[in-house]
Amino acid sequence: MSPSLILGCLWVFTSAIVAMLPMRRQYAPGIALLFAAPALIGVIWWEHGVWVGLAALFAFVSMFRNPLRYLWKRLRGEKPELPK
């Protein structure tokens, strides 16, 4: 197994652990994971091809759908609600 896939698996496990934290403690590690994901997905795509890269992208979008939805609304000029 390649190092990029191992890092991808560790990223998924780390994301699952961060999701179990209370909401106020999720922000810092969640932002770090959110910004690390595109680089990791790019490396996976480069090393393993389109289908594996698309699978990694799909996994990322499915796990970070709410933060991505929030960022999308902010980019469109809307004011999304934050969870309490």
N, C-alpha and C positions, 0 to 999 in steps of 0.2 A: 504494500500500500504506500502511496506517495505521501510526502510530508504535507502537501496542501490538503489532501483529504483528511489526514489526521488532525490538522489544525481546524478544518471545517467541522469535524466531529466534536472537538473540544469547544469550538464556538457554540455549537448547538447545546451541549451540556451546560456551558456557562450561562447561556441565555435562559435555559430552564431553571437554573438555580436563582438567577436574578429575578425571574418572574415570581418566585416564591417569597421574595422579600416584601416587606410592607411598602406601600406605594411611595412613601417619602424617601425610602432608601433605594429605590429602583432607578432614579434619574441619572446619577453619575455613571454607574456601570452600564446602564442602558444606552446612554449617549455614546460611550466608548465602543460598545458593541455595534451600535448603529453606524458609526463612522468607520469601523474596521471591516465591516461586511463587504462593501464594494471592492476593496482591494483583494480580499480573500476570494470573493467570487470571481474576480478577474483572473487571478492566478489559477484557480480551479478550471475556469473556462479555457485558459491558454494551454494548460497541461493535458486536459482530458477531453476537450472538444465541446461542441455545441450542446449536445444532449445532457451531459453531466453538468455543464455550466447552467443550462436552463433549469435543471433540477435544483441546483444550489440557489439560483435566483428565486425559484418558486418557494423553497423552504424559507428563505429570508423574508419574502413578502408575507408569507402566511404567519410567521412568528412575530413580525413587526407591523402588522396591519394597522393597529390603532395609532402608533406613533407616526407612521407614514400618512395615514388619513389626516391626522392633526397637522402635520407639516404641509400637506397638500392644501388644506383649507386656509392655512396661514398665508401660503404663497398666492392664493386666489383673492386675498384680502378679507376673508371672512373671519369672524371671531369665534373659534371653537371653544367649547367648555372643557375645562380641566377636571379630571376626577379628584375627589376629595380624599 
